[in-house]
């Protein structure tokens, strides 16, 4: 999922505004375009934007002044500067003032899209680093990933054995299981820990640009390569490079990666010389690389070179006993992030029972999102089933959960309908007890007055009729 949604374009050339609006809208972004810096500042004050794309030369307020004022007012804003009259000094000035990137005109629209993808990847890593520093990701103080299940503990024992050596590791597992956390744990426990950990999603970068990203390029290596660039292997020198979704590597990049693994050297695009690098490679995939080899889409020699040791991260349905532990860790985190005045303390027994029977196809990432929603919606100190996403209620029983052993209570065993019936009966009982007083009923039910009014409307309850019955 894209981190960036809304983009503000500031450029006095109508043609630039038009083409960027068309291209970026087609890529799924919400785009608004303005003609000068003053209008851009008014727009930023009126709405939230993820990215500002700004020309340097504009009437009323130039792009560098806009950059400084926008960053001062909106420190989290990502800014990309564009200019047809650029110089190296101007680019350095823009970056020093807080711009993420500097793009020289004339440019191809794909260059802007690529700059945004790089910025998204950087923002994703920054958020992950902030979460690690805050203890927000499921990591305990000793550095071990949170979980007490036998399957996860087996993985962590593997990590402990592999961390001190430079063996190439292939991490496999479904999306959302935490493959990058395992890669970070391998790095953190290794002698390389003081040096860089660099992560790249091979599927997020266009194939034609991936070699340049990984291995760097020489000045003039291709159109618009106005300066030489260091690649991610050079940035990770001495440390660890994590190649997520390695199965998405195009074949030319696979050849170069194999050379790095065998010879410990890289050749930047357009260079005749090679550079020595000392990098430990950890790769991850959710695709079956063996099947890709059979189809001719992945080199067999690279597959065996990457798959020296395979670490399989178990899906959450195979470590159900870890669900309450992870859930409570996420609850504490979202209490902080959402600035709740009355923090949520824990899951209610009913909510925990619902979560224990769910298969979690989205794994830990899905659990994290469910807990963010639940903390946001909870009215009292405990998360109730109604605070959980509806798909958890409506989920079919999964093997091994014991739901087939639940005593028959009637022909309809829909958990979703049972919870709704229970909730409706509680609301009716509270209204009878309080003689139809909605404010008092909300207090009795331990929910907000607004939530009660919504539920009364949803269930078609007549508070006065309930008061008469009481």
N, C-alpha and C positions, 0 to 999 in steps of 0.2 A: 504494500500500500504506500502511495506517495505521501511524504511528509508535507510537501508544499502543495497548497491548493490555490491560493489567491496571489496574483501577480499584478503589480502596478508598473506600467510602462510610462516613462517620462522622456519625450523626444519631440523637438519642434518640427521634425519632418513628418508630414502626414503619411507618406509612403511607408516609412519605417513603422509608425504606429499601426498602420493597416496590416502590414505583412506579419508583424510580431503577434498581433491580436489573432489573426487567422491561424498561424502555425501553433501558437501555444493553446488556443482554444481547442484545436484539433487534437492536441496531446492531453486534453482533459483538465487543463487549468482554467480557473476563473480569472479573466483578464479585464483590466480597465486601463485605458490609455489617456494621458493628459499631455499638454503641449509645453509646459514650463515648470520650473522648480517651485514657484509659489503655489501653483495649482496642485502639484504633487504633495506638498506639505499639508495643504488643506484636506486632501483626500486621505492622507495617512492619519490625520487627526480624527477624521470622521469614521473610518473603518479600519479593521485589522487586516493587514497584508503580511504574507510570508516573505515575499521577495519584491525588491525594487530594482527594475532595470532602467538605468538612467544614462542619457547622453551627457557628454561633458559640456558642449557649447549649446546653451539655451538662453533665450531672452529672460530678463528680469532676475533670474537667479541661476548661476551656472551649476553644472552637475557636481563639482567637488564641494561647493558650499552646501548644496542640497544633501550630499552624502553626509557631511559632518552634522548638519542640523537634524537630519532624519535619524542618524545613529544615536545622537544625544537624546532624542525624544523617545526612540524605540530601539533600545540596545539589542533586542533579539532579532531585529530585522536583518535579513540577508540582502546585500546590495551587490549588484553586478554593474560595472561602469562600461559604457560604450563610447568610442570616439573615432572620428575619421582623421583627426589631427594629432594622433597620439605619439608619444615618445616614451622611451624607457623611464625617463625621470617622472613623467606624468603618471605612468602605470605604478611606479613605486610610491608616488604621493597618494594615489587612490587607495592602494593596499594599506599604506600606513594610516590612512584616515578611517580604515575599517571596512573597505570593500573586500568582498570575497574573491572577485576575479575582475579582470580587465580584458575586454574584447575589442579588437581594432576593426573599424569599418574599412572597406565593405566586408561583411561577413556572410557566411551561409547560415540560414536559419538553424541548421543542425548544430552549428557551433554553440548557439545560445541554449538549445535543448541539452547539449552535452554539459555545458557549464552548470546548468540547473541540476542535472543528475549528479555531478560531482559535489555540488553544494549540499544536496540532499544526503549523500553518503557521508559527508563530513558532519552534517547536523546529527545524523543517526549515531555516529561514533561519539560525538560530544555528549549527546543525551545518555548514551550507554555509560560513558565515563562518569558523568554526574551521578547516575544511579549507583554505580559501583562505589563512588566516594561517599555517598549518603547511606550506603548499605541498603539501597532500594531494591537491588536485584536479589534473588534468593540465594544469598551467600552468607554463611555464618562467619564469625570473627576469625576462625582458624583458616579461612580461605576455601573450605570445602563447600561444594554446592549443597544447598539445603535439601535434605531427604534422608529418611531412615530405612527405606525399602532395600531388600536384599539385592535387587537388580541394579539400583543406583549405586549402592556401596561396592558392588563388583566393578562397576565402571570406574569409580574413584580409586579403587586399588590398582586398576590398570593404569590410570593416570599417574599415580605415585611411582609406579615402576618405570614409566616411559619418560617422565619429565626430565630426569637428570641427563638423558642421552639425546643425541641429535637425530635419532631415527625419524624418518618421514612417517606421518600418521594420517590415515584417512578416517574421518569421522562420518559415520552414516547414521541416518535417522530421519524420521518424518519432520515436516515443517513444524516449527514451534516447540521442539523438544529441548532446545538449549545447546545446539552444537557449538555455537560461538563461545558460550560460557565454558564448555569443556576445553576448547582451544585456548582460551585465556588462562584457564587453570593449568594447562600444560606449560604455558609460558611463565606464569607466576611462580611455579614451583621449580623452574629450571635455572641453571646458572645464567641464562640470558635475561632474566627478569629485569635488571636495571636498564636494559637496552630496549629499542622500540618493539611494540607489538602493532603490526599494521594489518588491517583487515580490508578485504575488497570482495565485493559481490560480483563474480564474473558474469552473471546474467544481467546486471544492471548497466553495463557499459557496452555501447555498440561494438560489434565485432571488428570493424575497421579501425577503431581507436584503442582497442584493448592492448595491443602490443606496445603502443606508445605509453599507455598508462603503466604497464608492468615493467617494461624494460627501458623506457625513456626514448628520446629521439634527439638527433643532431639538428642544428640550425639549418633550415632549408631542406630537411628530409622529405617534406611534402608541402603542398600548398598551405600557406599561412603559418608554417613552422618558422616564425621569425626569430625565435631564440631556442637555444638548446634546453632540454628539460630532463631532469632526473626522474627515473621511474620508481615504482613502489619497491622493487627489489633493492635499489640503491638506498631508499629511505629506511628500509628494514635491516640494512647491513649490521650484522652483529646480533640481531634479534630474531623475531619470528614473523613470518608472513603467513596470514590466514587466507586461503583461497576458498571462499564460500561458493557453493554451486559450481564446482570445478568442472562438472559435466557439460557446462555451457561454453567452455573454451572452444574457439574455432581451431581447426586443424593446424594452421600456420603457428598459432600461439602455443599449441601443444608441443610442436617440434622444439621451439625455443625453451619451453619449460623443461623438457627432457634434458636439454643441454645444461641448463642451470643445475639440475639435480645430479647429473653425472659428472660435470666438470667444475661446478662452482663458479661459472662465469656467465656474464650477460653481454649481448651486443645491442646497444641502442639502435633504433631504427635510423638508417642512413649513415651509420658509422661503420668504418672498416676495422676499427680496433675493438678489442674485448676488454671488459672490466671484471676483475675478480670480486666476488661478493661472498660473504659468510652469512648465510641465512638458513634458518630452519623452516621448512615448509610444512604446514599443517593444512590439509584440505578437507572439505566437507561436501557432502552430496546427499540429496534425497532421491536421486535417480539411481537406477541399477547400472553401474558403469560396465559390468560384465555384459549386459545386453547391448549397451551402446558399442562395445568392442565387436560384438557379433554383427551388428549392423554396419560396421565400418565408420561409425561416427566418433569413435574415440580410439586413440592409438593403444595397441595392446602393450607395447613396451612401456609407455607412460603409465598405463593402468597398474602394471606390476611394480613399477618404481614408486608410485604413490601409495599403493596398498601393501606396504611392508608390514604394517600393523593396522588392523581395523578396529576401531572403537565404535561399538554400536550403542547409541543413546536410546534407552527404552522409551516408548511412548507412555503417556500418563496412565493409560488404561492398564498398563502392566505394573504400575507402582501406585495403585489406588490409596495405599496407606499413607502416601505422602501428600494427598490432596488437602486434608485439614491443616497440615503444617505449612504448606505453601500458601493456602488461602489466608491463614492468619498473618503470615508475613506480608502479604499484599495488602491486607486490611490495615495494618499498622502504617504501611507506606502511604496509602491513599488517604488515611486520616491526616497525615502531614501535608501531602500535596494539595488536597482539596480544602485545607484549612477549616476542618469541621470544628465548630465550637464545642459540641458534645461528641467526642470520638466514639466510633463504633467499637464495641469491646470484642465481639466474637460472632461466630455463626450460631444461629439457634439450632437446637437438635433437629428440627424439621428441615431446615435448609441443608444441614450437613447430611441428612439422610438422602435428600434429593440429589446432592452432588456426588454422593457415594455410588449412586446407581447410574450415573451418566458416563458415557464412553469417552468424552473429551477428544473428539476428532482433531481439534485444533491444538491439543496438548497444553503445555504450560502457558503459551501465549494466550490461548482462549480462556484459561482460568484467570489469568491476569486481567483480561478485559472484563470478564464477568464480575470480578471483585471490584474493579473501578466503578462499574455501573451500580453494583449493590451498595457500596459505600455512599455513592452519590444520592441514591434513592431512599436509603434507610432512614426511618423516622425516629427509631429508638436505639438503644445500646446494642441490639442484636439484629443480625441480618436474617430476614424472614424469606420463605420461599417466594413470596410475591415480589421481592426485590431482585430476584435472579432472572436472567433472560428466559423468555418463554420457551425457547428450544430445550431448556433443561427439564421443564415440566413435561413437555410433550415427547421427550425422547423415548424410543422403544427400549425395552429391557435388553441388557447386554449380557453375554455369557459370563457366568462365574460370579454374578453379583448377588445371587440368592433371591432375586425378585420372584423367580418362579415358585419359591417356597412360601411366599406370603399367603396367609390363609385367605380363602375366598370370602369376600364381603358383599358379593353380589355379582351380577353378570358384567357390570361396567367397572373395569379396573383402571380407568384413565386417571393417572395421578393429577393431571392438569385439572380435570373437572372436579376431582375430589378436593383439591386445594381451593378452587373457586367456591365450591359449596360450603367448605369450612369457613372461608373468609366471609361469605355472605351471611352465614348463620351467626358469626361473632358480631357483625355489624348490626344485625337486627336485634340481637340480645342486648347490645350496648344501648341502642336507641330505646328499647323497652325499659331498661333499667334507669335511664336518665330522663324518661318521659318525653322523648323526642328532642332533647336539648343536644344539638349537634356539637357545640363546643365541649360540653362535658363528655359526650360520647367519644370524641376524638382523644380526650385525655385518658379515658378508661381503656381505649384500644391502643394507646401509646403510639398514635400516628398524628400527622399534622391535620389541621382543620381542612386545608385545601385537599389533601389526599382523601379525607373522608367524604367530602362533597363530590369528588370525582367518582369514588366507589359507589356512593348512593345513586348517582346518575347511571353508572355502568350497570348496576344490578337492578335498576328500576325500583328502588325501595321508596316507599312512602313513609317518612319519619313520623307523621301524625298518626297514621294507621298503626304503626308499631307502638307508639305511645299509648294508644287506646288499648292495645292488647296487654300492655304492661300493667 
